[in-house]
Amino acid sequence: METVFIIEKFILITVVFVLTLVIAMYSTLAERKVAGFMQDRMGPDRAGPYGILQPLADGGKFFFKEEIIPAGAHKSLFIAGPTIAIITACISSAVIPWGQPLTFGERTIELQVADVNVGILYIFGVIALGVYGIMLGGWASNNKFSLMGAVRAASQSISYEIALGLSIIALLMVTQSLSLKDIVAQQSGFVNWNIWVQPLGFIIFITCAFAECNRVPFDLPECETELVGGYHTEYSSMKLGLYMFSEYINMFVSSALMSALYFGGYNFPFMYELGLSQNWITIIGVLVFFLKIFAFIFFFMWIRWTLPRFRYDQLMNLGWKILIPLAVANIVLTGIITLIRDTYFQ
Amino acid sequence: MESLSNRKKVLEQKPMTFLEKIYIPAILKGLRITIKHFFRKKATVSYPEVERPYSKNYRGMHSLKRDEEGRERCTACGLCALSCPAEAISMISAERQKGEEHLYREEKYAAVYEINMLRCIFCGLCEEACPKEAIYLDGPHVPADYLRKDFIYGKDKLVEEKFDFKQESVTSE
């Protein structure tokens, strides 16, 4: 491997990593702002103009708080919990294509950290690992409520992972590829977006993504009314911060995944009709991609202040009795339509 | 029986229609409501910078008034203490000596006048009971403090500042 390639990838990884952290950081502020606005109040606006220094202040507070590890806790696993959560959250963004390749003279720079040809499987694998962070944390705390939260998280995650995978299968039948780069490249322009061919799949996917991120209305692992605090009851200072942070990173990554899989990723309407040079299309494409991601993050928050939390049996009902059959039906439907199209309209 | 308010509603228990069952229209309806609030005018005031004016009948901290010549109006009759339902007011009266006519309006005055702001419920009955128009609840908020004893306000905090009545009336015209 040539040195330039390694440097290039290193820079890209750093940029993606920093960007992920900054976006997660400011999601916490945005969440509080959105919460405030939806409740007819202002949200935090004391630290810096419009409160833009609030995440730094929160971070500082997290670092300086007293760190407590309960006496009965399994110490190494207690520390491993948030570590796994944050690591899995951070590495899942590796296969997301951020834009078309940039060209500088001879060199073309891919705006994707790793073009794995089973990109989607990689993401699913990493997301499935993420629940270990929550489970280990909850179990190692030696606290009944934490354990309950962890068990809930595990069963919820498994239940919704099935529907998530099934909804993706229907999408893969349309795209014929597992590589995220190919899937995004297929959706150039506006009419080719996968949302038009897979609307039902998208609804299932977004519901399961909410559940996988432990976001409202599926935030049962951490409901303070029933479980004190849920799986992170015993956590304090930055370890709690890491759990929170990984939740926001997950939210960012799943927003990126949703816009890449169903909303065309970096593609935007009339991208080739405007007569721009390739590099400009790439730059605008990246901006458009981030716009879509932010829209989804906003949607996550919007839902949070609209819907109440599910009861646990309702959650399981929705997962097993509704979403999984729907996802299977979606696969069958997609298969039939593809078959008809290929035999009669080709 | 007809209800008094006429707002009683009979609970309907029809089976849910298909649209209600799939839940998504209800979600969209909810999303519409919350996004409306997102753009609505905010009810909050950025407090230390912007202060909302009090209403006209706001009752704040008590002040003991002076008359046109700057003499204390209070005659220590004790009606305010008597009318106080929280028993927050206590006073010790004293006789006006010769040479103190410019300080106190009546022959009797309050040597010590204390209101316990922790007991006071700001009902305004002292204001109503006072025959001499000496006490009014027209001050600002009672500020926060660290010790309970600091909430017992004496005359040093209650009696209003001396002012030149004549000059005041000239400038106000």
Interface residues (C-beta under 8 A of the other chain):
Chain A: V34 F37 M38 Q39 D40 R41 M42 D45 I203 W302 I303 W305 T306 L307
Chain B: I24 I27 G30 L31 I33 T34 I35 H37 F38 F39 R40 K41 K42 A43 T44 S46
